[in-house]
Amino acid sequence: VPDVLRDIPGVDVQFAHPNGRNVNVSIRGSSDYKPGGYNNRVLILLDGFPILIPNSGTPDWSSLPLESIKRIEVDNSPASAQYGHNSMGGVINLITDHNGTDNNTILRLSGGANTTGQISLTHRKKKGDWAYGINTMVRSSEGHRFNADDKIARIRTYLRYGDNKGRSYRLSHILSYSDIGHPGFISSPSYRRSDRLTQYIQGHGFYPITNGLSMSHSIFLNKFDTHYYPRNNIPDDYTDIDQTYYDDLTVGFRSEMLITKWARWIIMAGSDVDWSQSDVDVFNSMYGAPSQLSVGGFIQSKYSIGNGWNFGSGLRYDYRRSNPGGNYQKRIYTHLSPKINIMYTSRGKRAFTLAYSEGFRAPSLSELYLYYESSYGLITKGNPELTPEEVKAVELTYEHPHSDAWYWSISLFHNRYENMIDFIYAIPVLSINREGVTGMGGEFQFKWKPIDTLTFRGSYAYLDMTDRGGAPILYRSKHRGQVNVRYQAALVNIQLGIQAWSKQIYEDFLSGSHFDFPIRELPERIIPELILSREVNGFTGSLHITNLFDTKYELIQDFPMPGRSWQFNLTKTL
C-alpha cells in the first residue's frame, strides 16, 4: 500500500523498505520532519474506519488487504471539521470490494526479485439480499538487503445484507500476522526483528427512517500485538538485544444522520467516540498503560444557491483526554474546527472551489510518554507538557474536464501551522512544540487520451515550507512530478511510469556528534518503472520492473532503496 500511495499527487511516503514497519505518510508536507517520527498527521481509513495504532498514530501497513482495494479517496485539506484531531493533514480512505456484485473466484500467483513469492485467493458470492467475500494472502521475501526480509499472512472476510428498501448492514474482519526484519542504517546494521498480530472488526449499518431522512451507525475494534526481538545470529558485540512488547487496543462508535428532504439543502450531523490504550515497554516506566478517550460531534451542510453556485460548511467540537495511568495528571484537549467552501460550476463541468478550513491534532501517546534508547545511542523522550497543534488552511481549485479524453485540474493552497510537534535532535531527543510553520504550494494533474489505445496521465506538485523560528525543514522536496503512459497494443499492454523529485535536506544524526548535527542533502532523483501485461484465455499475466535503470538512492538518510527489481503476476478469474 505505501508503494501505491506514492503515485498520488501531493502525497509523500517515506519508508526503510516497502514492507517494513516504519512508514511516514505526508500530504502537502504536513507530516513528520524525520524518519521514524511519531507525529503522523494524516488519517488513514479502511472503508471509513480509522485503523491507526494508538501509540504511534500510524497503521499496520502489512495488514491492509491490497488485493481487495478497489479505489483510494484522498482529501488533501485538513479534515478535522468531520473526522477530528487525527486528520489535520488530510485523509486517505482505502475502499474495498465489499459493494461488488461479482460472483467469482480470483487466484493470483506472484514471484520476483529477492526470492519473493506471494499467493492470494479471493472469493465473492452474492445471492439475493446477501453477499459475502473472503480473501487470503501469504507472502515471503528475503528483502533487498540484510534483515529487510518479511513474512506476511492475512485473511479478510465480510458479510453484507442489502434490501430493496435501502437498508444495508455489513460485518467485516481482518486477521493479519507479519514477521519483519528491521535492517537499520547501512552504516550500522540492525539485528532487530518484530512480529505482529493485528485484528480489525468492523460493523456498519445504514437505514432510511422516512423520506429524506436516514441514519448510519458504525462500530469497530482494532487490536495490535507487537513483539520486537533480536535475530538468532547476532554478533557478540551487538548491544541492542532487549525484547520489547507493544499491546495496543482501540474501540470506537460513530453515528451519522443524513437529511436530504429539501431540494437545495443537504445536512449531515453525527457524533463519535473512541477509547484507546497502549501498554508498551518503550513508554516511561513511571506510568502505567496510558489511554486516551476522544469524543466529538459535528454538522456538515451543502446548499445549492442556484446558477451554478454551491455553499458548503461544517463545524466540529472535539474533546480528548490523555490518561498516563496511576495518580499522574490527566491531560484535556478541546477544539472547535470550522470549514467553509464555495463552489461555482460552469456549464455543469468546469468548477471553481474556494475553501477555508481549520484543523488540530492532540499529542499522541508516544509524544507524551515515550522513553526509549535507540541502537545508535540516542535517547528519545516524550513531553507531557505539549500543547495541541493547529492549522488554518486556504485552498483554491479549478477543474476542467474538456471531454472524456482530456481533463486537467490545478490547486493552490496555503497552510499555516501553530505549535507543530517535533522530536528535536539533542541529548536527549525531546518532543517540543515548534513556534510555527507555513506551507504553501500548488498541484497540477492531467489525463489525455488522444486515441483509444493510448493514455497519458501526469501530475506536478510544488511545496514551499518554512519554519517561522528559522529551523530547517527536513525531508521536503520542493518539486515532485510523475508521468504515466499506457499503450494497449494487440500483443501486449505497455505501461511506462516515471517519478521525479528534487533534493531534500536532512540532519545527519549519524555524524558521530550528539551535539552538532550537520545539514546534508539527498540529491534529486528520477526513477522509472515498466509494466507489461496481457490477457489470454482468462489468464492475466504481468511483469513489473521497478527502478528500471538500477539507480542507487535513499528515501531517508542511510536507508538504501532497492535497485532494479522485478515481479511477475499471474491471475486467473473463475
N, C-alpha and C positions, 0 to 999 in steps of 0.2 A: 504493500500500500504506500509506503513512503516514496518509492520509485515512481508510482503513478502520480502522486501529488506534485512532484517536481515539474510535471508538464502543465500545471495550471498557472495562468498568468497571475502575477502578484504574490504567489506562494513560494516561499523559500524553505528548503528542507536540508538539515544537516544531520549526518549520521556517521558512525565509525565504520559500519558496514551494513549493507541493505537489510539484513535480517537481525540486526543487533537490538539491544535494549534501548540505548540512548539515541533518541531521535528528537530533534527540535524542529518544530513547525512554526513558521512565522508568516504572517500576512502583512504586507506593506511595512516590513521592518518592525512589527510590533513585539515579537517575542525575543527571547533572551539574547544577551550580548555574547555569551561564551559557550563553548561546548560543555555538555554535562550540567547545564544550569538547571535551576528549579523554578524558573519564572515563565512557564508557558502561558501565553495569553490567548490562545486560540482554542475554542471549544470544539471538540471532536464528538460527533453524534453518530450513532448507528440506528438507522430508521427512526430518528428523532429522539433517541435515548442517549443521555450522557454516558460516556464509557471511560472517564478519566480515573486514574489511580489516585486516591486521596493524598498520599504523602508527597507526590511529585507533580501532580497536575498534568500528566501525560498518559496516553493509552498504552495498553499492551499490544504493540503493533503485530506481534506474531499471532495473536488470537483473532484477527479480523479476517472474515471469510471472503477473500478477494474473488474467488470463483463465483460467488453469489451476488456480487455487487453489480448493479445494472447502470447506475449513474451516480454522479457526485455533484451535490449542490454546494455552492460556496457563497457566503455573504462576506464581502471584503471590508465592510464597515463595522464599527462597534455595534454589537447586538445586545447590549445589556438591557435595553428597554423591553426585550422579550425574554431573554434567557438568563439574565443576571450576571453575577460577578465573573464567571469564568470566560465570558465571551467578549471582553473589551477589545480584543484583537481581531474579532471576526468569528465565523462559524463554518465548519466543514461537516456536512451531513452525508454520510455514506448510505445510499438507498439500495436495499437488496431486492431480490426477485420475489418477495412474498406476495405481491399483487399479480403475478403472472398467471396465465390460464393455460399454459402449455402442459400437455401430458407427455413427458419424455424422460429419458434417462441419458445422461451425458457422462461418458468416460473420457478422462484426459490423462495422458501419459507425457511426462517431461523428463528430459535429461540434458546435461550440458557440462560446461567447464567446471573445474574444481570438484569433480566427482559428484555432481549434483543430480539427484533423482527425486521425482515427485509423481504421485498418483492421486487423482481425485475422482470421486464418483458423486454425481448429483442426480437425484430422482425427484420429480414433481408429478403430482396427480391431482386432478380436480374432478369431483363427482357431485353433481347437484350443487347445493349451497356450501359444500365443504371442500377444502383444499389442504393438502399437506405437502411438505417437502423435507428432504434430508440431503445433507452434503457432508462428505467425509474427505479428509485430505491427510496425507502423510508425506513428509519431505525430509531429505537429508542432504547435507553438503559439507565438504571439508573446508570451504571458505577460501578466500584469495590470499590469505597469509596465516601465519601461525596463530592458533587459538581464535580464529574467526569462523569456526565451524558452527553449524546449527542442526538440530533435530527437532522437528515440529510435527505434532499430530493434533487434529481438531475434528469435532463433529458438531454440526449445526442442524437443528430440527425446528420446524414450525408447523402449527395447525391454525387454519383460518376458517372462519364461518362468515358468510355474507349472504343476505337475502334480498329479495326484490323490493323491500321496504326501506332500503338504505342503511340497514344495521350491519355492522361488521365487528367481529371480535377476533383477536389474534393472540396466540401464545407462542413464544419462541425461546429456545435455549441453545447456548453455545458452551461447549466444554473444550478447553484447549490445554495442551501440555507442550512445553518447549524446554529444551536443554541447549544452552547457547554459551559459546566462549566469548570472553572479553579480551581482545587482542592487546589492548593498551597501546602506548606510543611506540613507534618504530624504534626510537632510541632507548626505550625502557619497556620491553615486552612484559605483558601481564600473564600470569598463570591462573587468573581467577575465572570461574565459570558460574553459571547460575541456572537453576531450573525453576519453572513457574507453572502453577496450575491455576487457570483462570476460568471463571464461570460467569455468564450473563444470563439472567432470567428476565424476560420482558413480556409484559401483558398490556394489551391495548384494546379499548372498546370505543366504538362510535355509534351513536343512535340519534335519530331525529325525535324531537318531542312534539312539536307542532310544525305547521308550515312556516318556514323561515327561522326556526329555532332548533339547534341541535347541540349535543353535548359529546365530549370525549373524555376518557379517563385513561391514564397510563400509570403503571406501577412497575418498578424494576428493582433488581438486586444484582450487584456486582461484587465478586469475591476474587481476591488476588493473593495467592500464597507463593512467596518467592524465597528461594534459598541460594545464597552466594557461598561458594566453596572453592578450595584450591584444586588444581589438576593433580592427577596421580604422580606425574613425572616432574615435580618441582625441583629446582636445584637446591643444594644445601644452603646457599647463602640467601635464598629468597625469603623475605620477611613478611610479605602480605599473605599470611596463611590463615587468618581468622575467618571463621564462618559467621555469616550474618543472616538473620531471618526477617522477613517482612510479611506481616499479616494485615491486609487492607480490606475493608468492608464498606460498601455504600448501599443504602436502601433509600428509595425515593418514590414520590407520588406526584402526579401532575394532572390537573383538571382544567378543561377549557370549554367555554360556551361560545358558540358562533351564531350571530344574528344576521340574517340575510333577508328579512321580511320587507325592507324598504328598497325601492328600485335603485336609488343612488348611493345608499349608505350600507357599508358592511362593518360590523363591530365584532371583535373577539376579545373576551375577557377571561382571565384564568388565574390560577394560583398553583404554586408547587412548594414542596417541602422535601428536603433530603437530609439524612444523617450519615456521617462517615466517621470511621475510626481507623487509626494506624497504630499497630503495635509492632514497632520495628527497632532493631538494635542500633541503628545509626542516629537515633534521637538522644538528646541529653538524658542520661540515666536518672537524673533527679526527678524527671517527670514520669508519669505512668504511661498509659496508652492514650495520647491526645486524640480528641474527637472534635468534630465541627457539626453544628446544626445550622442549616440555611432555610429560610422561609421567604417567599416572595409572592407578590401579587401584581398583575399587570392588566392593562387595557390597550387595545390597538384598534384603529379605525381607518377606513378608506372612504372618502366621499367624492363622488363624481360631480364636479361643479357644472360641467357642460362645455360644449365647444372644444372638446379635446383636453380639458383641464381636470386633474385629479389632485386631491389633497389628502395626505396620509399623516397620521400622528400616533404616538404611543407614549406610555408612561408606565414605569415600574418602580416599586419600592422593594428594597431588599434588606433583610435582617440576617446577620451571620454572627454566630457565637463560637469562638475557639476556646476549647477547654483543655489545658495541658494535663489535667488529672491531679488527684490529690487535693491539697488545700491551696494550690497556686492560683494566681489571679486569672480569671476568665477574661477574654478579650471580646468586646462587642463592636461590630462594624455595621453601619447602616448607610444606605444611599438611595437617592431618588434619581432615576435615569430617564430623561425625556428623549423623544425623537420626533422630528417633523420632516416631511418632504413634500414637494410639489412637482407634479409631472405634467408636461404638455405633449400630446401626441398629435402629429400632423398627418392627415390622410390615413389614419389608422396604422401607420408604420413608423415613421421617424419619431423618436421620443427624446425629449429633454427632461432630465431629472435633477433637481437641486435638493440636497438632503443635509440636515444638521442632526447630529446625534451625540450623546454623551454615554460614557461607559465607566465602569470601575471594576477593580479586582481586589478582593481582600487577600492578605498574605496567605500563602499555602502553609501547611503544617511543617514542611521542611524549612521554609524561610523563617519560621518562628522558632522551631525547636531542634533543628539539626545540630549534631555534634559528631564530626566524622574526620578521621585522618586517612588521607589517600595513600596509595602505594608509593607515590613520588614525594611524600613528606609534608604536604600541606594540610593543615587542619582547617576544616570548614565549619563555621558556626552559624546557627540561626540567630535571630534577633527578635525577642518578644515585644520590643518597643516599636516595631514597624507600623506605619500607617498605610491605609489603602491607597492604591494607585487610582488615578482618574485620567480620563481623556475627553477632549472636545474635538469633534471631527466635522469637517465640511467637505462635501463631495459634489461634483458636477459631472454628469454623464450624458453622452449623446450616442444614441444607437440608430444606425441607418441600414435597414435591410432592403437593399435595392430590389432584390429578387431572390429566388431560391438558390441562385448560382453566385450571388455576390452580396456579402454582408460585412460591415465593419462597425466598430464602436470605439469610443475614446472616453476615458475617465480622468479627471483631475481631482486631487484630494489634498487636504491639509489637516494633519493630526497634531494636537498639542497635548502632550502627556505631562502630568504632575505626579511627583512622588514615586517615580518609577523605581521598582525594587531591583537591585542587582547585587551579586556577590562580588565584592571588591578584592582583588589580589593583594594580600598583605600578610602579616603574621598576627593573628590568624586571618584566613579568608572569612570576611564577615558580610552578612547581608545588610544593606543600608537602603535608605530612600535617596535617590538622586534628586538634585534640585529641579530638574525639568528637562524634557526632551521634545524637540519639534521634528516632525516628519512630514515631508511634502513630496509630491511626485505625480506621475501620470502613467496610464496604461493604455495600450492600443492593441486591438485584436482584429483579425480579418479572416474571412473564408471566401475563397474564389474557386468556382468550378466551371472552367471555360467549356469543357466537354464532359460527357457522362463518365468517361473513364479516367479523368484527371482532376484531382482536388488539391488545392493549396490551402494550408492553414498556417497562421503565424501570430506572434504576439511580441510586444516590446514593453518593458516596464522600466521606468526611471524612478529612483528613490534617492532623496537627499535628507539625511538625518543628522541633526546637530544636538549636542548636549549644551544646554544653556549655562552650565557651570564650567564649560571648557574641557571636559573629559573626552577622550577619544571614543568614537562609536565603532565597535568591533563587528567583524563578520557581516558587513552590509555592502553588497555591490551596488554601485550607483546605476549600472546598466545591466539588464538581463533581457535576453531575447531567445526566441526559438522559431524554427520554420519546419513544417512537416509537409512533405509532398507524397501523395499516394496515386499510383498509376495501376489501373486494373487491365492487365494485358490478357490475351487469350490463354497464354501458357501459365502465367504466374502473376500474382498481385505483388507489387513492389511498393514499399513504404520507406522513405528516407527521412530521418529526423535529425535536426541539428540544435543543440543547446549551447548558448554562449553567455558568459557573464564577465564583468570587469573585475579588476583587482579588489581585494579585501585586505584590511589591516587587522592585526591581532596583537595581543600582548604575549610575549614569549615567556611563559612562566616556567619553562624548562631550561632557562638560560643558566641556571646554577646559583642565581642570587635570589634570596627571598625578600629582598628589599627594593630591588630595581628591576622591573620587567620591561625590557626594551620593546618598542613598537616595530613590528616587521610586517611584511606584505606577502600575501598569497597572490600569484600573478593571475591575469585574465586567462580564461580557457574557452576553447571551442571543442565540444565533444559530439561527434556524430554517431548515429546508430542506423542499422538497416534491418528491415523485416521483410522476408519473402514468405508468401503463403499461397496455398492452393487447395481447392476442394475437389475431391474425386470420389464418386460413389458413396456419399455420406460421410466420408473421412475428410477432415481438415488438418492439413499439416502446415506448420510454420517454423521458420528458422529466424531467430532473433539474435543479431550480433550487436553488442554494445561496445562503446569506446572503440570505434572502427579503426582508428589509427594508432591504437595502443599508447595513448597519451598518459604520461605519468603526472598525476595531480592529487591534491588533497582538498577535501571539503572543509576540514578543520585541521588545526596545527598537528603535524606529526602523525596523521592518520591517513596513510596512502589508500586511495581508492583502487578498485580492481582495474587491471589493464583490459586488453581486448578479451571479451568473454562471449560465449555463445550458448544458446539454449534452443532445443528442438521440442516442439509440442505436437502431439498427435491427438486429435479429438474425434470421437465418434458419438453421434447423436442417434439414439434408438427411438 
